[in-house]
Each structure stands twice: as structure tokens, then as C-alpha cells.
Amino acid sequence: MNNKPNLLSGMQPSAGSLHLGNYLGALVNWAKLQDEYNAFYCIVDLHAITVPQDPDELRANTRRTAAQYLAAGIDSDKASLFVQSHVPAHAQLAWVLQCITGMGEAGRMTQFKDKSQKTGADSASVGLYTYPILQAADILLYQPKAVPVGEDQRQHIELTRDLAIRFNARFGETFTIPEAIILKETAKIFDLQNPTAKMSKSGDPKGLVNIMDDSDTITKKFKTAVTDTDGEIRFDREAKPGVSNLLGIYSAVTGESIRSLEDRFAGAGYGALKGELADVVVAHLDPIRGRAEDLLSDPGELDRLLAVGAARADEQAEKTLKAVYEAVGFMAPRA
């Protein structure tokens, strides 16, 4: 083990394809961070079952998500890529943390409120209510100094920190107190049909660009993206959300500044911007999709890579869990 600090992040296997927002907003950064940290990247299938899942689809989506992580730049030699349910300590530590979490504290988590309002409180599961505590366990197991998250996850990191501080005060120094890396420079990718809303798998399928979409599908989605009627290509998130979204995606994919893009497309029509952007995105995503399909064609090798990552993760997780169990007073099993 080197002297790099640990880092943990993860994503649910809740669809057959990650979308452009997942890729530009998370995976691009994760690929960079794996050079600076001992990175643990997790496919959080335990979180996925807080809402109903088809078992066969969940298994397939877990593999597809893993393949896309690897295809998008996660290096299994640098980072530990694993499936959450393959490391039992996640669920075991979550129970301990639930026992030091107040009901009011858990009830204040905004994501439960949002999701339960959509489905109704009676149909929302206890797992959905407590999943922020499982998320805290996911993080604390790996003793990370940093957790890369979007702004919408800040509340969850604060809960994680509160639980770690509380546990340490009650039972002795056990957990590293993690800091959130709020990825402020992360591209915020919006729905192509509703450019005031973040791109999401729950949004309009026509506004969602998936990594695994074929070239023609991606091109059609960009060419039918919502813009406005004044015809000027400039970045103004409030007044021109559609055009601003297209410029933001272009900049995130190519690295060209938005100011340079505004200058280059000055006087051009929206069709020119949409067409060129479609070509840029297709050229960028095609090799990633191809690598993912190659990995999926050899499930044995993909499963081997996940097993290697799980073994590394399990070694770290079990070390933390052993310290937690000893701290709270659990009797150690006979060797």
C-alpha cells in the first residue's frame, strides 16, 4: 500500500447505460483522482434496492455499469472497482451507525422527502429512509480523507461527518473525518429537452444522451435539442438555458473555453452548433461505447476484475469493521 490518502465514491446501477451527465460530471473526475488517491469506486447495488428492481435487470445493469466505468477511464490497476454487495461490511457497519443516528436526524434528509413525496410515504421503504446511513457506512469503511460529490450530496457528507465525530467521541478515535470535494468545476449537464433540469434517467428520454447510445441516436438528440428563438449563440444560463447547455457540453467534452466557442460560432445558426456538437460527442463516446461492449462480451474477465477490486476493498473494510466492533463491545468470534 502506498502513502496516498484513500478516496471513495460510487454510483447506482439503476439503468442499462450511464448518461452524459454521469460521465462528464463524475467519471471524468474519478479518472483524474485515481492518480492522486487510493481510490475505491463502488457500484452501489444495495442502494439500488431501496426502490423496486427487477432482479435480472439489476444483475445486468450492475455489469453494464462496471463495464462503462472501466471503458470511461477507471483503471483497475490504480483503483479498486467493486460491487457494494460483494463487501459485507457495508451492511454490517450501516447497522451500527443506525444505532447512533436520531430519528429526527434521519428524517431531515431532503432526498427521502423528495422521493417519498413522489411515491407516497406509505409506499416508501424503510431502506429509502435509512439509505443515507448506509451511504455514511460506505464512506467511513475506507477511512477516506476526501469524498468527491456534487453539491446535491453535501447534506449526506455532513451526516457522515456528524456520525463519525459522534462515534469517535463516544467510543474512541475510530474513523477518519472525511472532507467533501465539492466538484465545483464539474460540468453541470442539463436535459436537452428541458434545459433548466439536470440530465437524469428519470427525465425525457429524448433529452437524455446515454453513453451506450448509437451514433445516429446521439446525433438526433442533439439536433432536436431545445434552444430559443433569438438566434444568438452566447452563454447565459438564465436567459438562454438551452444554448448555454449546448455550449457547456461542448466545452466539457473538448476543453475549449465557452468564450472561444461564443467567438467561433458568432453569426452562425443554432443548427451549426447542434450539428458540430453532435459530431464532437459521437467521436468522443464511440470509443468508450466500443470498449464497454468489448468488456461485456467477456463477462468472465469483467467478473474477475470486479473480484480483484472487491478483495482489495474487503481488506480495508474488514479492518475498519473489526475496530468498530471492538469499540462498541461486540465479543470477537473464536478463531
Order of alpha helices (4+ residues) and beta strands (2+ residues): beta-alpha-beta-alpha-alpha-beta-alpha-alpha-alpha-alpha-beta-alpha-beta-alpha-alpha-alpha-alpha-alpha
